[in-house]
Amino acid sequence: MRGNTLAALPWATLTAQPVDVRGLPGYERDALIINAIQVDVQWVIRSRYGDDTWQLDGFTSNMAASQKRLNFSSVPPAFRAVMRAMLYRYLRRGRQGAGQPKGMVVRQCFSAAKPFLRHLEALKLDHLGTVTPMVCATYVAACKAHRQTSRSVGKPLSQNALEKRFSAVEALYELSQYTDDPMPQHPWPETSAKAMAGLTGDVRGGKTPLIPDDVFCTLFERADQQVERGKPLLDLRDALDALAAQRKGHSEGVIRAKNRHLDAHGWEGGLRAFNMALNDLRTACYIVLASTSGCRNHELANVQSGAHHRTQDDDGNVFHWMRSRSDKTDAGVHDWMIPKAAVRALRLMERWAAPYQAIIAAEIVQRRWTNPHDPQIAEAQKHRHALFLGVSSGEVRTLSNGTWGSNLRAFAKDCGLSWNLASHQFRRKFANYAAHSRFGDLRYLKEHYAHWSMDMTLGYAMDEGWGQHFDIELYADIQAELEDIKLGVVETWQGDELLSGGYGRALKRWQREPENLLIFKDRASMLTSIAESSAIRSNGHAWCTADSDGCVGNTLERTRCGDCDNAVIGRGHAAIYQRLYTDLKELLDCLDIGEGGRQRVLRDLQRSREVLMQLGIDPETRIA
């Protein structure tokens, strides 16, 4: 870092800097400010143009420090100067049609562009002015022939990975026009990076995989059990910390004393196993919170002490909320509704994090004493009150997304699971369960998921300060999952299986008329049209397509669905009607139900029989 970094930095100095470096003398260009940070009331320059490494900002707190900078020594020597010039322009003005990019976007562009520059180096090209569409075509071919050597060993690059590489080449073309070494032509005239990668139109990348129910239940059950046992574990940790404080300055080793204390309390495996259990507790709390809130990884990374709040409606119902900051498109403060299980995990993490927060506080004091203008003071303050902390390179900081990936995979493996678990999968699982709740197929923590799937206003649960900053995108994710569920149900209706219920039989009659199918361009369009135009929900024994769920067929008189014009009953419901049929036959032998009761049993018996017959099942044959 260069000199005079302690000078006051009025923002006018930065805004007055040129938007590109063409024509600037070398000394003036190298002195340009790339990044500055405010330490208390003082502005400190962290990077200048001439530095080999540029520090960037605009990252989420779960980003590792090594990912927050650009190291130009990793760029082929012939292209380092022009790469600096292009990225300076990118930082100052962004690209056409977009604003100034955040640090992560710049970092991704930098990383994705380096393979192209190495390709040019291999072709003995030493400046961008020699790059032609033919050269770019050889790069495309090389990327498609490339086989990975890291996690997906031997596999080709995905279409999304190809698009990132090709988009970086387009960025170099555009940004190089503001340097002394511009690319003379667009890399692939009359087409685009998306098309070159095989992604055309509005085709989206691969959807986040949905954690299977059996995998999720195993994970959540183990995590919830560990959270329930968390208090004694932290009691023991605090006792060990007190023991270490007492023995400070004594000749006997602290570690030996701690191991003896653990042995005395029945703990097997010593201090190493105990510390691993503490880290597992942190992972367990993360799983509970991620599963029941729908938060992204960086949003949980931003959760701080005191994030919990409760509200109460006029009927005395209590709703729990967790507050954090979302950095997705500058969304800002959000409140997420959480159940009691999550509150317990949140409280536990506040206690778990306390010693680590104290270490950060001591670090800030020490740095201020050594150098009151140390940029790391401001960095440490960002993590001072965070909960999901760990030690990285000798410093306590918020855990990175990459570290969470490793921790979650280890937790899943310890549960005996082979699922490739990742932090972003919990958000989709939350949305899926909330959608199932809204669909009527209530599952684990059904009350909580049902609350989440109610009307977005949730006015009954809000007060003046909390519950008003909703994660709107999460509601969109829930709606998308609901649409997928409905589409899957409609697809089973249009198969070869028989259907019962008034609406189900009508669908089969409609399906047998070829002219009805000709109005759709393909089967997918037909399924989508039916799903979007039908108010489908599950009531457990049928799919109900009525506009409201007030019918007694959904609750008190369930056999009514067999002949209801709004009901669809498939073979998946057959076991329910088989059990009803069997139980009702036994009920006929009861002598104390009276004639009215007998007539109702006969009516329901006949309804159940008709449903089974319409599904092609002999009522007298028990379903396996």
Buried (B, 14 or more C-beta within 10 A) or exposed (E): EEEEBBEEBEEEEBEEBBEBBEEBEEEEBBBBBBBBBEBEEBBBBBBBBBBEBBBBEBBBBBBBBEBBBBEBEBBBEBBBBBBBBBBBBBBBBBBEEEEEBBBBBBBBBBBBBBBBBBBBBEEEBBBBBBBBEEBBEEBBEEBEEBEEEEEEEEEBBBBEBBBBBBBBBBBBBBBBEBBBBBBEBBBBEEEBBBBBBEBEEEEEEEEBBBBEBEBBEBBBEBBBEBBBEBEEBBEBBEBBEEBBEEBEEEEEEBEEBBBEBBEEEEBEEBBEEBEEBBBBBBBBBBBBBBBBBBBBBBBBBBBBBEBBBEBEBEEEEEBBBBBBBBBEEEBEEBBBBBBEBBBBBBBBBBBBBBBBBEBBBEBBEEBBEEBEBBBBBBBBBBBBBBBBBBEBEEBBBBBBBBBBBEBBBBBBEEBEBEBEBBBBBBBBBBBBBBBBBBBBBBBBBEEBBBBBBEEEEBEBBBBEEBBEBBBEBBBEBBBBBBBBBBBEBBBBBBEEBBBBBBBBBEBBEEBEEEEEBEEBEEEEEBBBEBBEEBEBBBBEBBBBBBEEEEBEBBEEBBBBBBBBEBBBBBBEBBEBBBEBBBEBBEBEEEEEBEEEEBEBBEBBBBBBBBBBEBBEBEBEEEEE
